[in-house]
Amino acid sequence: MNSYSQKKPDEVLFTTDASGQLWNTCVWDFDLGTVLHTYKGGSTACRGLELIGGEYLVTASNTRRVLNVWSLRRRHQLQDTIILPQKVTALAVSKDGCYCVAGIEEKLYVWQVNSGVLHAIIDRHYQTVTCIKFIDNLSFVSGAEDNLVLVWTIPSVVSIWKDSYSNVEPKFVWSNHSLPITDIHVSAGGIRARVISSSLDQTCKMWDVSSGQLLCNFVFPVSITAVVMDAGESWLFAGGKNGHIYAVDLFEDTTNRERHVAYNTGVIKRGSGFYGHDQQITCLAISKDCERLVSGSNDFNVKVWDVSSGQCVRTLPHKAPVTNVAIFGYPPAMLDNKNSKSTLPFEKFQTTMSSDNTSKSILFNKVKTAEFPVSNLEDGVFLLMRNKSWKNKAWNDNQLNEQCLNNNEVSEIEKTEMIQKLNLELKQVKAVNENLFSFAMLRCSEKK
C-alpha cells in the first residue's frame, strides 16, 4: 500500500474496477490526479464499496462470496475476508458506522458492526437486490431487479428471535418503475430527505421520505444506470447507457410532476454537456462543494468534470470497467503513520442468526459502547434505544435469557418444524412468482 506525503486534500476519491489487476481500491486526489493509497487483493462489485466510521474500508468481491476489509490505520497489510453465503450484490453502512446492510441475491442481511451479530435476514424482494442506501442511522432504502424500491427502519427489521426470517413489512413500497432499479441516491435531511431512484425503464423518480409520495418523474431518452444529486438539491445528474450524463435543473419547472428530458438537454446553461464516455455510465459521485462531478464507465475510465462548465478536467484510466466511484472527506485514520490499533470495534460478521441475538443489543456511538436491556418484547421486535449519555450499563445475561424464554411459548422442535415448512412453501411461491414475472415481461415486450 502506497502513501502520499504532500498536503492532504479535503476530499478524496475512492475508485474500483472489475479486474483488480493493479489494486482492489485506489484512493486519489482527484484535483491533482495523483494516487494517495492503494489497497490490493481481489476486485470489487458495483455498489460494493463503503467506509465504516472512517476507520475501515469494506468492499464486496465481484467474483467470490466474500467481503474484503482493510484498516485505514495500517499501511502494509493483507485484507481480512468475511465469507458469506453468496456473492454480495449491494452494500451499505450507516453514517455512524453502527449497522451494515448487504444485498445477497433477493435477501437483505442486517449486521451490527461492532459485534458482528446478524440481526435480521429480510426476504421481501423477489429478484436480486441491486442497490442499498442509508437515509439516516436508523433507516435505509433498497432497490432490486423486481422493479421495487423499499424503505426500511432498523427498529422494525431487527428481531430478537433467533430463527426469525423477518416477516416485517417495509415502511414504504414504491412500485412505479416498470424495469429493474439500477441506482439510488439519498439527499441530506434525514427523515425529510429526498430519494432519487433510477431504472432501465428510462426514468428517474424523486420520492419524499417523510410522506412516501412521488414528487416528480423524469423521463430520459435512454436507460439510466447511475444517478446523483448535488448537496443543494438543485441539479440532478443521470448517467445513461449511451455514456452521456444528463444534467437536469430541478428548479427550472416546479409545476409539472412529469418532466421529459430531451436528448440534447444534458447541458448546463453555462457550458457544454457531459459527453466524453464511449460506453455505459456505471457510477457517479459529486463533491460537497458541488464543483466536481466524477463518473465511472464501462470504457475503463474515470472522468472528473467541472460542474459549472461541463468540461472534463481530468481522466483517470483503469484496467477494466469501473465499478465504483465514491467521494469521502479525507479519513483522519489515513494520517496515522504509527500503524496504531483502530479505536472502532469491529468483529467478523456472522452468517446465521444465533441465540446470542435474543439476550441483548449492544449499541454503538463512535468509540463508546453501551448495553441496554430488551425492554419491549411485543411481536418479537425490540425498540432500539440510542442515548450517548449511557455508558457501560451492564445487565445480567441470564436474566435476559429468562425473560426471552418466558415470552416464548413455542418449543424449539416446533419452531424448527414450522420454519422448515414455511421455507418450503416460500420456495414454491418464489418459483411461481418468477415464472409469472418472466411471462409478464415477455408479454409486455411482445406488445411493444
C-alpha positions in Angstrom: 0.0 0.0 0.0 1.5 3.3 -1.1 1.4 6.6 0.8 1.4 10.2 -0.3 3.2 12.7 1.8 2.2 16.1 0.5 -0.6 18.3 1.9 -3.7 16.3 2.3 -6.8 17.3 0.3 -10.2 18.0 2.0 -11.8 15.2 0.0 -10.5 12.1 -1.7 -11.9 9.8 -4.4 -12.1 6.0 -4.0 -12.4 4.0 -7.2 -12.6 0.3 -8.1 -12.7 -1.7 -11.3 -13.8 -5.2 -12.3 -10.3 -6.6 -12.8 -8.3 -5.9 -9.7 -5.1 -6.1 -11.7 -3.4 -3.0 -10.2 -5.4 -2.7 -7.0 -8.7 -3.6 -5.4 -9.3 0.1 -4.4 -7.4 3.2 -5.3 -7.6 6.5 -3.4 -7.0 9.6 -5.4 -6.5 13.3 -5.0 -9.0 13.9 -7.8 -8.0 17.6 -8.2 -4.3 16.7 -9.0 -4.9 13.2 -10.4 -2.4 11.7 -8.0 -2.6 8.3 -6.2 -2.7 8.6 -2.4 -3.1 5.0 -1.4 -3.9 1.6 -2.9 -5.5 -1.4 -1.3 -4.7 -4.7 -3.1 -6.4 -8.1 -3.1 -9.3 -9.1 -5.4 -11.8 -6.9 -7.2 -15.0 -5.2 -6.2 -18.6 -5.4 -7.4 -20.8 -2.5 -8.4 -22.3 -0.7 -5.4 -19.9 -2.7 -3.2 -17.6 -0.1 -1.6 -18.1 1.5 1.8 -16.2 3.1 4.7 -17.0 2.2 8.3 -16.7 5.1 10.7 -13.7 6.4 8.8 -11.7 3.5 10.2 -12.2 0.6 7.8 -12.6 0.1 4.1 -15.0 -2.7 3.2 -15.6 -4.0 -0.4 -17.7 -6.8 -1.8 -15.9 -9.1 -4.2 -17.4 -9.4 -7.7 -16.0 -13.0 -8.2 -16.2 -14.6 -4.7 -18.7 -14.7 -1.9 -16.6 -12.6 0.5 -16.3 -9.1 1.9 -12.7 -7.6 2.0 -11.8 -5.5 5.0 -8.8 -3.1 5.5 -8.0 -0.9 8.5 -7.2 2.6 7.3 -4.7 3.0 10.1 -2.4 0.2 8.9 -0.1 0.6 6.0 1.3 -2.6 4.5 -1.4 -5.2 5.2 -3.3 -8.1 3.7 -7.1 -7.7 3.7 -9.3 -9.6 6.1 -12.0 -11.6 4.5 -15.5 -12.4 5.7 -17.1 -15.4 4.0 -20.8 -15.1 3.2 -23.5 -17.5 1.9 -23.5 -16.0 -1.6 -21.9 -13.1 -3.5 -22.9 -9.6 -2.3 -24.7 -7.5 -5.0 -25.1 -4.3 -2.9 -23.6 -2.9 0.3 -24.3 0.0 2.6 -23.1 1.2 6.0 -24.9 3.6 8.3 -23.3 7.0 8.7 -22.4 6.4 12.3 -20.8 3.0 11.4 -23.2 1.1 13.6 -25.0 -1.1 11.0 -24.1 -2.7 7.8 -26.7 -4.0 5.2 -25.8 -6.2 2.3 -27.9 -7.5 -0.6 -27.3 -11.2 -1.2 -29.5 -12.5 -4.0 -33.0 -11.2 -3.1 -32.3 -11.0 0.6 -31.2 -8.2 2.9 -28.7 -9.1 5.6 -28.5 -6.6 8.6 -25.4 -6.7 10.8 -24.3 -4.8 13.8 -20.7 -3.7 13.0 -19.1 -3.7 16.5 -20.4 -7.1 17.5 -20.7 -8.8 14.1 -24.2 -10.1 15.1 -26.5 -10.8 12.3 -29.7 -9.2 13.5 -32.1 -9.8 10.5 -32.4 -11.6 7.2 -35.2 -9.8 5.2 -36.7 -11.8 2.4 -39.0 -9.2 0.8 -37.6 -8.5 -2.7 -38.5 -11.0 -5.4 -35.4 -10.6 -7.6 -31.7 -9.7 -7.0 -31.0 -6.6 -4.8 -29.0 -4.1 -6.9 -28.6 -1.1 -4.6 -28.9 -0.1 -0.9 -28.5 3.4 0.6 -28.9 4.6 4.2 -31.2 7.6 4.8 -30.0 8.2 8.3 -28.6 6.0 11.0 -31.9 4.1 11.6 -33.4 3.8 8.1 -32.4 2.7 4.7 -33.8 2.1 1.2 -33.2 -0.8 -1.1 -33.8 -1.4 -4.9 -33.8 -4.6 -6.9 -34.4 -6.2 -10.2 -38.0 -6.7 -9.3 -38.6 -3.0 -10.1 -39.4 -2.2 -6.4 -37.8 0.4 -4.1 -38.4 -0.3 -0.4 -37.9 1.9 2.6 -37.0 0.2 5.9 -36.4 1.3 9.5 -33.8 -0.5 11.7 -36.1 -0.9 14.7 -38.8 -2.6 12.6 -36.4 -5.2 10.9 -34.2 -6.1 13.8 -35.8 -9.1 15.6 -34.8 -10.7 18.9 -36.0 -14.2 17.8 -33.1 -16.3 16.7 -35.0 -18.1 13.9 -36.8 -15.1 12.6 -36.6 -14.5 8.9 -38.4 -11.2 9.4 -41.9 -11.1 8.1 -41.8 -7.4 8.7 -43.2 -5.1 6.0 -41.3 -2.0 4.7 -42.3 1.5 5.7 -43.0 2.3 2.0 -43.2 0.2 -1.1 -42.5 2.3 -4.3 -43.6 0.2 -7.3 -43.9 2.9 -10.0 -40.9 1.6 -12.0 -41.5 -0.9 -14.8 -38.0 -2.3 -15.2 -35.1 -3.2 -12.8 -33.7 -0.5 -10.4 -30.1 0.5 -11.3 -29.2 3.1 -8.7 -30.5 5.1 -5.7 -29.4 8.5 -4.3 -30.4 9.8 -0.9 -30.0 13.5 -0.2 -29.2 15.1 3.2 -32.0 15.7 5.5 -32.7 12.5 7.4 -36.4 11.8 7.7 -37.1 14.8 5.4 -34.7 13.7 2.7 -35.4 13.2 -1.0 -34.7 9.8 -2.6 -33.9 9.5 -6.3 -34.3 6.1 -8.0 -33.1 5.3 -11.5 -34.2 2.4 -13.7 -33.8 0.7 -17.0 -37.3 2.0 -17.9 -35.6 5.3 -18.9 -36.9 7.2 -15.8 -35.6 8.7 -12.6 -38.2 9.2 -9.8 -37.9 11.6 -6.9 -39.6 10.5 -3.6 -40.3 12.2 -0.3 -39.2 10.0 2.6 -41.4 11.5 5.2 -44.7 11.0 3.3 -43.7 8.3 0.8 -45.1 10.4 -2.1 -43.8 10.6 -5.6 -42.7 14.2 -6.2 -41.5 14.1 -9.8 -40.9 11.7 -12.6 -38.0 12.4 -15.0 -38.2 10.7 -18.4 -35.0 10.3 -20.4 -34.3 9.1 -24.0 -32.1 6.2 -22.7 -32.0 3.8 -19.8 -30.4 5.4 -16.7 -27.8 3.4 -14.9 -26.4 5.9 -12.3 -27.8 8.9 -10.6 -26.6 11.6 -8.1 -27.9 15.0 -6.9 -25.9 17.9 -5.6 -25.9 18.9 -1.9 -28.2 21.9 -2.6 -30.7 19.7 -4.4 -30.8 22.0 -7.4 -29.2 19.7 -10.0 -29.9 16.1 -10.9 -27.2 14.2 -12.8 -28.2 11.0 -14.5 -25.8 8.6 -16.4 -27.1 6.7 -19.3 -26.4 3.5 -21.1 -25.1 5.6 -24.1 -22.3 7.1 -22.0 -24.0 10.5 -21.7 -24.5 12.3 -18.4 -27.7 14.4 -18.3 -27.9 17.4 -16.0 -31.4 18.5 -15.0 -32.2 21.8 -13.3 -34.6 20.9 -10.6 -35.8 24.5 -10.2 -36.5 25.1 -13.9 -40.1 23.7 -13.9 -41.6 23.0 -10.5 -45.2 22.8 -11.6 -45.2 19.6 -13.6 -45.0 16.2 -11.9 -43.5 14.6 -15.0 -40.6 16.1 -17.0 -39.3 14.8 -20.3 -35.5 15.3 -20.7 -34.7 15.7 -24.4 -31.6 14.2 -26.0 -29.7 17.5 -26.0 -30.7 18.7 -22.6 -27.7 17.1 -20.8 -26.3 20.6 -20.9 -25.6 23.1 -18.1 -26.7 26.5 -19.2 -23.2 28.0 -19.0 -21.3 25.3 -20.9 -21.4 22.1 -22.9 -22.8 18.8 -21.8 -21.1 15.9 -20.0 -20.2 13.9 -23.1 -16.9 12.1 -23.0 -17.5 8.4 -22.2 -17.9 5.9 -25.0 -19.8 3.3 -23.1 -22.4 2.9 -20.3 -22.0 5.0 -17.1 -21.7 2.7 -14.1 -21.4 5.2 -11.2 -21.5 8.8 -10.3 -20.3 11.0 -7.3 -20.2 14.7 -6.6 -18.0 16.7 -4.3 -19.5 18.5 -1.3 -18.9 21.9 -2.8 -20.7 20.8 -6.0 -17.8 21.9 -8.2 -16.6 18.5 -9.3 -18.6 15.6 -10.7 -16.9 12.2 -11.0 -18.1 9.5 -13.4 -17.1 5.9 -14.0 -17.9 3.9 -17.1 -17.5 0.6 -18.9 -14.9 2.3 -21.1 -12.3 1.7 -18.3 -12.1 5.4 -17.5 -13.0 7.7 -14.5 -13.6 11.3 -15.5 -13.6 14.3 -13.3 -15.9 17.1 -14.6 -16.1 20.8 -13.8 -19.8 21.2 -13.0 -20.2 24.9 -13.9 -18.7 24.5 -17.4 -19.5 20.8 -18.1 -15.8 20.3 -19.2 -13.8 17.2 -18.4 -10.8 18.4 -16.4 -9.1 15.0 -15.7 -9.3 11.4 -16.9 -8.1 8.6 -14.6 -7.5 5.3 -16.6 -8.3 1.9 -15.2 -7.8 -1.7 -16.4 -11.4 -2.8 -16.6 -15.0 -1.4 -16.4 -15.2 0.9 -13.4 -17.5 -0.5 -10.7 -17.4 2.3 -8.0 -16.6 5.9 -7.5 -17.1 7.5 -4.1 -16.0 10.8 -2.6 -15.3 11.0 1.1 -13.8 13.5 3.4 -10.1 12.7 4.0 -10.3 10.0 6.7 -8.1 11.0 9.7 -7.1 7.3 10.1 -5.2 7.5 6.9 -2.8 10.1 8.5 -1.8 7.7 11.2 1.8 6.6 10.4 2.2 4.5 13.5 0.1 1.6 12.5 -1.9 2.0 15.7 -4.9 -0.1 16.6 -8.3 1.2 15.4 -10.5 2.8 18.1 -13.6 1.4 16.4 -14.6 -2.1 17.5 -15.2 -4.4 14.5 -16.0 -8.1 14.5 -16.3 -10.5 11.6 -19.9 -10.8 10.5 -22.0 -13.8 11.4 -23.7 -15.7 8.6 -26.5 -17.2 10.7 -28.8 -15.8 13.4 -27.7 -17.3 16.8 -29.3 -17.5 20.2 -27.0 -14.7 21.4 -29.2 -12.3 19.5 -32.0 -12.9 22.0 -30.1 -11.8 25.0 -29.2 -8.2 24.4 -28.4 -5.5 21.9 -25.1 -3.7 22.1 -25.5 -0.2 20.8 -22.6 1.8 19.4 -21.9 5.5 19.3 -18.4 6.4 17.9 -15.8 5.0 20.3 -18.1 4.3 23.3 -20.3 1.3 23.7 -23.4 0.9 25.8 -25.6 -2.2 26.6 -29.3 -1.9 27.0 -31.9 -4.4 28.1 -34.6 -5.7 25.9 -37.5 -3.8 27.4 -40.2 -4.3 24.8 -41.0 -7.8 23.6 -44.1 -7.1 21.5 -44.2 -9.3 18.4 -40.5 -10.3 19.0 -39.2 -6.9 17.9 -37.4 -4.6 20.3 -37.5 -0.8 20.3 -34.0 0.4 19.5 -32.7 2.9 22.1 -30.0 5.4 21.4 -28.6 7.6 24.1 -25.0 8.9 24.1 -25.1 9.6 27.9 -25.5 5.9 28.8 -22.2 4.1 29.1 -21.3 0.5 30.1 -24.6 -0.2 31.7 -24.3 -3.9 32.1 -27.2 -6.3 32.5 -27.1 -9.9 33.6 -27.3 -12.2 30.5 -29.1 -15.0 32.5 -31.9 -12.6 33.5 -32.3 -11.5 29.9 -32.4 -15.1 28.6 -35.0 -16.0 31.2 -37.1 -13.0 30.1 -36.9 -14.1 26.5 -37.7 -17.8 27.3 -40.7 -16.8 29.4 -42.1 -14.9 26.4 -41.5 -17.8 24.0 -44.3 -20.4 24.4 -43.3 -22.4 21.4 -40.7 -25.2 21.9 -37.5 -25.4 19.8 -38.6 -28.5 18.0 -42.0 -27.0 17.0 -40.3 -23.8 15.9 -37.8 -25.7 13.7 -40.5 -27.8 12.1 -42.6 -24.7 11.4 -39.7 -22.8 9.9 -38.8 -25.8 7.6 -42.4 -26.0 6.4 -42.6 -22.2 5.8 -39.3 -22.2 3.9 -40.6 -25.0 1.6 -43.8 -23.0 0.9 -41.8 -19.9 0.4 -39.6 -21.6 -2.3 -42.7 -22.8 -4.1 -44.2 -19.3 -4.1 -41.0 -17.8 -5.3 -40.8 -20.2 -8.2 -44.4 -19.4 -9.2 -43.6 -15.6 -8.9 -40.5 -15.8 -11.1 -42.4 -17.7 -13.8 -45.2 -15.1 -13.6 -42.8 -12.2 -13.8 -41.0 -13.7 -16.8 -44.3 -14.3 -18.5 -45.5 -10.8 -17.9 -42.2 -9.2 -19.1 -42.4 -11.4 -22.3 -46.0 -10.3 -23.0 -45.1 -6.6 -22.4 -42.2 -6.9 -24.8 -44.4 -8.5 -27.5 -46.9 -5.7 -27.2 -44.2 -3.1 -27.7 
